Amino acid sequence: MILPNYNHGLLLPRAARALLAQERPPDEIIIVDDGSSDNSRAVIEGLACSNPKLRVLWNETNRGAIPTLNRGIEAATGRYVYLAAADDWIMPGFFKLALAALEANPSCGLFCGESLLVDGLTNRPTGVRPPARPAHRAGPISARQTEALLKRIDNFILTNSCIFRRDCIAAAGNLDSTLGPFADGVMARKVALTHGFYYAPQIVACWAVYPASYSRQAASDLDQAKSFLDQIPARLAADPAFPSWYPAVFAERWRFATSRLALDAEPIDHERVMAMGARSQLDRMVLQAIWALPSRWLARVTTLAWLAMRLRPTSLVALARTALARRIGPRSARPRTVSPP
């Protein structure tokens, strides 16, 4: 298990406790500190002294999240790899469930479950991801089925609820640091498109969302958002693992995702919505008319509906089916509060 850390000395023990408390514990936990300047060194050394399964690697200078993860992957010796995050944590039973599924389905390149979104400052649950399930029953999904799913929905493979086969990560070329916050997602999709994956529709991890997180900052900065709109589809188009149609679909989904975050800003970041969401003069005219509405709530909702119709980021039927399944599913699958380990 790879646990990168940069200045998360306060949160690191929580993540480590959740890993060590698993019913089927990891064979090794590799903590890679990325040149932290807080009290992380003292915290990590304390954890390592009391837990022989912990190995520690130190980056003398800050190298960034993806090079740090790659260093941990290259040092790993086990058959399976979990890419942890110091500010997230996992649920009891995750590893037992995932490894049993992978051992029973040796052709699958990864296991993926669901993540409970929590506010990073309060630990209050705010939602469940993925928003649209690839399946409503646990089971393997082939590479061909993965390609068909990606035409309708996306973002159903979440890194913090995934366990990978290490040889499949190596075959995919590890994480591409030039892809920034997309590196893990692109690698996961590549593994699934090549080997298929096993999906379980139950919550196995908690994803703590912070305003200054790596991925959210990339989506909230207009220059970065535009840069990724140019770079990522081009990289996907050059990779034969991805269908020829996927780069264009990815671009539309990225436009929608960045626009949605801009709509959540207070006040609405009209410049970012217009730059990323408007693809024609018609879009610009309609958005200007919507923003003239007297109600800010109505303007937000109507803008979102227009962009969803124009960019078609996901299947509305799949979203509705997933929402209904979660609403009528077992109460244990719909937690309203969460207690970190």
C-alpha positions in Angstrom: 0.0 0.0 0.0 1.4 3.4 -1.0 0.7 6.3 1.3 2.2 9.6 0.0 2.4 12.6 2.3 3.1 16.3 2.0 2.5 18.4 5.0 -0.4 16.2 6.3 1.2 15.4 9.7 -2.1 16.1 11.4 -4.1 13.7 9.2 -1.6 11.0 8.5 -2.2 8.9 11.6 -5.9 8.6 10.7 -5.1 7.2 7.3 -2.5 4.9 8.7 -4.8 3.6 11.5 -7.5 2.7 8.9 -4.9 0.8 6.8 -3.5 -1.1 9.8 -7.0 -1.9 11.2 -8.1 -3.9 8.1 -9.3 -7.4 8.7 -7.0 -8.5 6.0 -4.1 -6.2 6.7 -1.6 -5.1 4.0 1.7 -6.9 3.8 3.5 -3.5 3.7 2.7 0.1 3.9 5.1 2.4 2.1 4.9 6.0 3.3 6.6 8.4 0.9 7.1 11.8 2.4 7.4 14.5 -0.3 9.7 16.9 1.4 7.2 18.0 4.1 7.9 21.2 6.1 5.5 20.5 8.9 5.8 17.9 11.7 5.3 15.0 9.3 8.8 13.6 9.9 8.3 13.2 13.6 4.8 11.7 13.0 6.0 9.3 10.4 9.0 8.1 12.5 6.6 7.6 15.5 4.3 5.5 13.3 7.2 3.4 11.9 8.6 2.7 15.3 5.4 1.1 16.5 4.4 -0.7 13.2 7.0 -3.0 11.6 4.9 -3.2 8.4 5.6 0.5 7.6 8.5 1.4 5.3 9.4 5.0 4.9 10.9 6.8 1.9 11.9 10.4 2.0 12.0 12.9 -0.8 14.7 15.4 0.1 12.8 18.1 -1.9 9.2 18.4 -2.9 8.7 16.5 -6.2 5.0 16.5 -6.5 2.2 14.0 -5.9 2.6 11.9 -9.0 6.4 11.4 -8.9 6.0 10.6 -5.2 3.3 7.9 -5.9 5.5 6.4 -8.7 8.4 6.1 -6.3 6.2 4.2 -3.9 4.9 2.0 -6.8 8.4 1.2 -7.9 9.4 0.2 -4.3 6.3 -2.0 -3.8 6.8 -5.8 -3.7 3.3 -7.2 -3.3 0.9 -8.5 -6.0 -1.6 -5.8 -5.3 -1.3 -2.0 -4.8 -3.5 0.5 -3.1 -2.8 4.2 -3.8 -3.8 5.8 -0.5 -4.1 9.5 0.4 -3.0 11.0 3.7 -6.2 13.1 3.9 -8.6 10.2 3.2 -9.4 7.0 5.0 -10.8 3.6 4.2 -13.7 1.6 5.7 -13.4 -1.7 7.7 -13.5 -4.7 5.4 -12.3 -3.0 2.3 -9.2 -5.1 1.7 -10.8 -8.4 2.5 -13.6 -7.7 0.0 -11.3 -6.4 -2.7 -8.7 -9.1 -2.5 -11.3 -11.9 -2.4 -12.8 -10.4 -5.6 -9.5 -10.1 -7.4 -8.4 -13.6 -6.4 -11.6 -15.1 -7.6 -11.4 -13.1 -10.9 -7.8 -13.2 -11.9 -8.4 -11.5 -15.3 -9.6 -8.3 -13.7 -7.0 -5.6 -13.5 -8.5 -3.7 -10.5 -11.2 -3.8 -7.9 -13.3 -0.6 -7.4 -16.0 0.2 -4.9 -17.7 3.4 -3.9 -16.5 6.4 -1.9 -18.4 8.5 0.7 -17.7 12.2 0.1 -17.2 14.1 3.3 -16.4 17.7 4.0 -12.7 17.8 4.9 -13.2 20.4 7.6 -16.2 18.8 9.4 -16.3 15.2 8.3 -19.9 15.7 7.3 -21.1 13.4 4.5 -22.0 15.3 1.3 -22.6 12.6 -1.2 -21.5 9.3 -2.7 -19.4 8.6 -5.7 -19.6 7.5 -8.4 -22.7 9.5 -9.4 -23.7 6.8 -11.9 -22.9 3.2 -11.1 -21.5 1.0 -13.8 -23.4 -1.9 -12.3 -25.9 -2.4 -9.5 -24.6 -5.8 -8.5 -21.1 -6.8 -7.6 -19.2 -8.6 -10.3 -16.6 -8.4 -13.0 -16.9 -6.0 -15.9 -14.9 -6.9 -19.1 -12.7 -4.6 -21.1 -15.3 -4.5 -23.9 -18.0 -3.7 -21.4 -15.8 -0.9 -19.9 -15.6 0.7 -23.4 -19.3 0.5 -23.8 -19.8 2.1 -20.4 -17.5 5.0 -21.1 -19.8 6.1 -24.0 -22.6 6.7 -21.5 -21.0 7.5 -18.1 -17.5 8.2 -16.6 -15.7 8.6 -13.3 -17.0 5.3 -12.1 -13.4 4.1 -11.1 -12.3 6.1 -8.0 -8.6 5.7 -7.1 -9.2 5.9 -3.3 -11.7 3.0 -3.5 -9.5 0.9 -5.9 -7.0 -1.9 -5.5 -4.8 -2.6 -8.6 -2.8 -5.6 -9.7 0.8 -4.3 -9.6 1.7 -6.0 -12.9 -1.2 -4.2 -14.6 0.0 -0.8 -13.3 3.4 -1.6 -14.7 1.9 -2.7 -18.0 0.1 0.7 -18.2 3.4 2.5 -17.7 2.8 3.6 -14.1 1.5 7.1 -13.5 2.2 9.7 -16.2 3.4 12.8 -14.3 2.7 15.1 -17.3 -1.1 14.4 -16.8 -1.1 16.1 -13.4 -4.3 15.4 -11.4 -5.6 13.2 -14.2 -2.6 10.7 -13.9 -4.3 8.2 -11.6 -7.7 8.4 -13.4 -6.1 7.9 -16.9 -4.1 5.0 -15.6 -7.1 3.4 -14.0 -9.2 3.7 -17.2 -6.3 2.2 -19.2 -6.1 -0.8 -16.9 -9.9 -1.3 -17.1 -10.0 -0.9 -20.9 -7.2 -3.5 -21.2 -8.0 -6.0 -18.5 -11.5 -5.2 -17.2 -12.3 -4.6 -13.6 -14.4 -5.8 -10.7 -17.0 -3.5 -9.3 -18.8 -3.6 -5.9 -21.7 -1.1 -5.3 -20.8 -0.5 -1.7 -18.9 2.2 0.2 -15.3 1.1 1.0 -13.6 4.5 1.4 -14.1 8.1 2.6 -13.0 10.9 0.3 -12.4 14.1 2.2 -13.0 17.1 0.0 -11.0 20.3 0.6 -11.3 23.6 -1.3 -7.5 23.6 -1.9 -7.2 20.0 -3.0 -4.9 19.2 -5.9 -7.7 18.2 -8.3 -10.1 21.0 -7.3 -7.5 23.6 -7.8 -6.8 22.4 -11.3 -10.5 22.6 -12.2 -11.0 26.0 -10.5 -8.0 27.7 -12.2 -9.2 28.9 -15.7 -5.7 28.8 -17.2 -5.0 25.3 -16.0 -8.5 24.1 -17.0 -7.9 25.4 -20.5 -4.5 23.9 -20.6 -5.8 20.5 -19.7 -8.6 20.8 -22.2 -5.9 21.0 -24.9 -3.4 18.5 -23.4 -5.3 15.6 -22.0 -7.5 14.7 -25.1 -4.3 14.9 -27.2 -2.5 12.5 -24.9 -5.5 10.1 -24.9 -5.7 10.2 -28.7 -2.1 9.1 -28.9 -2.6 6.1 -26.6 -4.0 3.0 -28.4 -5.6 1.7 -25.2 -8.3 4.4 -25.6 -11.1 4.2 -28.2 -10.7 6.8 -30.9 -14.0 8.5 -29.9 -13.0 8.9 -26.2 -10.8 12.1 -26.3 -13.6 14.2 -27.7 -16.1 12.8 -25.1 -13.5 13.4 -22.3 -13.2 17.1 -23.4 -16.9 17.6 -23.2 -17.0 16.1 -19.8 -14.1 18.2 -18.6 -15.9 21.3 -19.9 -19.0 20.3 -17.9 -17.0 19.5 -14.7 -15.2 22.8 -14.6 -18.3 24.7 -15.4 -20.2 23.0 -12.6 -17.5 24.0 -10.0 -17.7 27.5 -11.3 -21.4 27.5 -10.7 -20.9 26.4 -7.1 -18.7 29.5 -6.5 -20.2 32.4 -4.6 -20.9 34.4 -6.6 -21.0 32.3 -9.8 -17.8 32.5 -11.7 -19.4 33.6 -15.0 -16.1 34.0 -16.8 -15.1 30.4 -16.2 -18.5 29.1 -17.1 -18.5 31.1 -20.3 -14.9 30.1 -21.2 -15.3 26.4 -20.5 -19.0 25.7 -21.1 -19.9 27.9 -24.0 -19.0 26.3 -27.3 -21.0 28.5 -29.7 -22.6 31.9 -30.0 -25.9 30.3 -29.2 -24.5 29.1 -25.9 -23.2 32.5 -25.0 -26.5 34.2 -25.8 -28.5 31.6 -23.8 -26.2 31.9 -20.8 -26.4 35.7 -20.8 -30.2 35.4 -20.8 -30.2 32.9 -18.0 -27.9 35.0 -15.8 -30.4 37.9 -16.1 -32.9 35.9 -14.1 -33.8 37.5 -10.8 -33.1 34.4 -8.7 -29.5 33.2 -8.4 -30.6 29.7 -7.5 -32.8 29.5 -10.6 -29.9 30.9 -12.7 -27.6 28.2 -11.4 -30.0 25.4 -11.9 -31.0 26.6 -15.4 -27.4 27.0 -16.4 -26.6 23.5 -15.2 -29.5 22.1 -17.2 -28.5 23.9 -20.3 -24.9 22.7 -20.1 -26.0 19.2 -19.4 -28.1 19.3 -22.5 -25.4 20.7 -24.7 -22.3 18.8 -23.4 -24.1 15.5 -22.5 -21.5 14.6 -19.8 -23.4 11.5 -18.6 -26.5 9.4 -18.9 -29.4 11.0 -17.0 -31.0 7.5 -16.9 -27.9 6.1 -15.2 -27.9 9.0 -12.7 -31.5 8.5 -11.9 -31.2 4.7 -11.5 -28.2 5.1 -9.2 -29.9 7.7 -7.0 -33.0 5.5 -6.7 -30.9 2.4 -5.9 -29.1 4.3 -3.1 -32.3 5.7 -1.8 -34.1 2.3 -1.5 -30.9 0.3 -0.7 -29.8 -1.0 2.7 -29.7 1.8 5.4 -26.1 0.8 6.1 -25.2 1.9 2.5 -26.6 5.4 3.2 -24.6 6.7 6.1 -25.6 10.2 7.4 -22.7 10.5 9.8 -19.2 9.1 9.7 -16.6 8.6 12.5 -13.0 8.6 11.3 -10.8 5.8 12.7 
